Amino acid sequence: MSTATTRGSHVPPRATGRPRAAGSSPTGLGTRADILQASAQLFCTVGYGSTSTHAIARQAGIRQASVYHHFGGKHEILLTLLTGTVQPSLDQARSLLARDEPAAARLWALCVSDVRLLSGGPDNVGSLYLLPEVDDDRFAPFAELRAELEGAYRRLIHAAQPVAPEDSAALVLGLVESVILRRRREPEAVGEGTARAIADAVLKVLDLGSEALVSVRKAGLEILSETE
């Protein structure tokens, strides 16, 4: 995924659409949140390429001009949705890196928290990672955040298992993000148990030993109760 900065790219000017009257927001969080929710629904069902800003406005119950009042264009909406699937996990990772519990427990907690984020909400927004458009330089901020998150995983992994292979962070992140495809195939099968099962699988991949799993899980749950 490219992380170069686009120069001279055209961004449509934002129109001066008026905010909608209070109390009429479908999400209850205002027009911007309504646009994001409508876009997520359409991108995940109709497809990004087949969704117009007019369709987004209609789905959100607003004028098309209001879309451009809040976002520079459809790509900016997608970027906001994508970064929203990474930033909370990155914030959690930074918090966990600063704690002093055993690294394995902190890693387990991060995996559970990350899977919960990717499997939460009404729409499988994580599936938007697979869009070919995401390789465009306009989505470099998302790629950079995800790279930083992978780096945080790497630090926790090597604190827990110093001899872990260098590519273990990519493997662990792949296990965490596998929930995206599972949610697409079997949405009804994804729940809290999925998050814990994936976190357990990460510990097994790192060969921490079955005897340590129970204590690591217990410590991980205690961490989550304090940090989420």
SULDAVEN-V639567 format. One record per residue. RES is the residue in three letters. OMEGA is omega in degrees with one decimal (999 if undefined). Layout:
# SULDAVEN-V639567
RES:OMEGA + RES:OMEGA
This chain:
# SULDAVEN-V639567
MET:-176.5 + SER:177.0 + THR:179.2 + ALA:179.8 + THR:178.1 + THR:178.1 + ARG:175.7 + GLY:178.9 + SER:-177.0 + HIS:174.6 + VAL:-179.1 + PRO:179.3 + PRO:-179.9 + ARG:178.2 + ALA:-177.1 + THR:177.9 + GLY:-179.4 + ARG:175.5 + PRO:179.6 + ARG:-179.6 + ALA:-179.3 + ALA:176.5 + GLY:-177.8 + SER:-179.6 + SER:178.5 + PRO:179.9 + THR:-174.5 + GLY:-176.1 + LEU:178.0 + GLY:-173.0 + THR:-179.2 + ARG:178.5 + ALA:177.8 + ASP:178.9 + ILE:-179.9 + LEU:179.8 + GLN:179.5 + ALA:-179.4 + SER:178.9 + ALA:179.3 + GLN:-177.0 + LEU:-179.8 + PHE:-175.9 + CYS:-178.5 + THR:-178.7 + VAL:-176.5 + GLY:-178.1 + TYR:-176.7 + GLY:-176.7 + SER:-178.7 + THR:177.9 + SER:175.5 + THR:175.7 + HIS:179.4 + ALA:178.4 + ILE:179.7 + ALA:179.8 + ARG:-179.9 + GLN:-178.6 + ALA:179.8 + GLY:-179.0 + ILE:174.0 + ARG:179.5 + GLN:179.4 + ALA:-179.2 + SER:175.9 + VAL:-178.9 + TYR:173.4 + HIS:-176.6 + HIS:-177.3 + PHE:179.6 + GLY:-179.9 + GLY:-176.8 + LYS:-179.3 + HIS:179.4 + GLU:175.7 + ILE:179.4 + LEU:178.8 + LEU:179.3 + THR:177.6 + LEU:-178.4 + LEU:-178.8 + THR:177.8 + GLY:176.5 + THR:-176.9 + VAL:-172.3 + GLN:178.8 + PRO:178.4 + SER:178.0 + LEU:176.3 + ASP:178.3 + GLN:-180.0 + ALA:178.5 + ARG:178.4 + SER:-178.4 + LEU:178.8 + LEU:-177.6 + ALA:-178.4 + ARG:-175.5 + ASP:173.8 + GLU:177.8 + PRO:-175.0 + ALA:-179.5 + ALA:179.2 + ALA:178.5 + ARG:177.2 + LEU:178.1 + TRP:179.9 + ALA:179.3 + LEU:179.2 + CYS:179.4 + VAL:-178.7 + SER:-178.7 + ASP:178.9 + VAL:177.1 + ARG:-179.9 + LEU:-176.9 + LEU:-178.0 + SER:-179.0 + GLY:177.3 + GLY:-175.7 + PRO:-176.0 + ASP:-179.4 + ASN:-173.9 + VAL:177.9 + GLY:179.5 + SER:178.2 + LEU:173.9 + TYR:-171.5 + LEU:-180.0 + LEU:177.3 + PRO:-179.9 + GLU:-176.5 + VAL:176.3 + ASP:178.9 + ASP:-178.0 + ASP:179.8 + ARG:-179.4 + PHE:178.3 + ALA:178.3 + PRO:176.9 + PHE:179.4 + ALA:-179.3 + GLU:177.5 + LEU:-179.6 + ARG:177.3 + ALA:177.8 + GLU:177.4 + LEU:177.8 + GLU:177.2 + GLY:177.6 + ALA:174.5 + TYR:-177.7 + ARG:-179.3 + ARG:179.1 + LEU:179.9 + ILE:-176.5 + HIS:172.2 + ALA:-179.6 + ALA:-176.1 + GLN:-173.9 + PRO:-177.8 + VAL:178.9 + ALA:178.5 + PRO:-176.9 + GLU:-178.3 + ASP:-177.0 + SER:179.9 + ALA:178.3 + ALA:178.7 + LEU:-179.7 + VAL:179.2 + LEU:175.9 + GLY:176.3 + LEU:179.3 + VAL:-176.3 + GLU:176.3 + SER:178.7 + VAL:179.0 + ILE:-179.3 + LEU:178.1 + ARG:178.8 + ARG:178.5 + ARG:-177.3 + ARG:-174.7 + GLU:-175.3 + PRO:-178.0 + GLU:-177.0 + ALA:-176.5 + VAL:179.4 + GLY:-178.6 + GLU:178.4 + GLY:178.8 + THR:-179.4 + ALA:-178.8 + ARG:179.4 + ALA:178.7 + ILE:177.7 + ALA:176.2 + ASP:-179.9 + ALA:177.7 + VAL:179.3 + LEU:179.7 + LYS:177.1 + VAL:-179.8 + LEU:175.3 + ASP:179.2 + LEU:178.0 + GLY:-175.6 + SER:-178.7 + GLU:-178.0 + ALA:-172.0 + LEU:-176.7 + VAL:-178.9 + SER:178.9 + VAL:178.2 + ARG:-179.1 + LYS:179.0 + ALA:179.0 + GLY:178.0 + LEU:177.2 + GLU:177.5 + ILE:-178.6 + LEU:179.8 + SER:-179.5 + GLU:-171.4 + THR:-178.6 + GLU:999
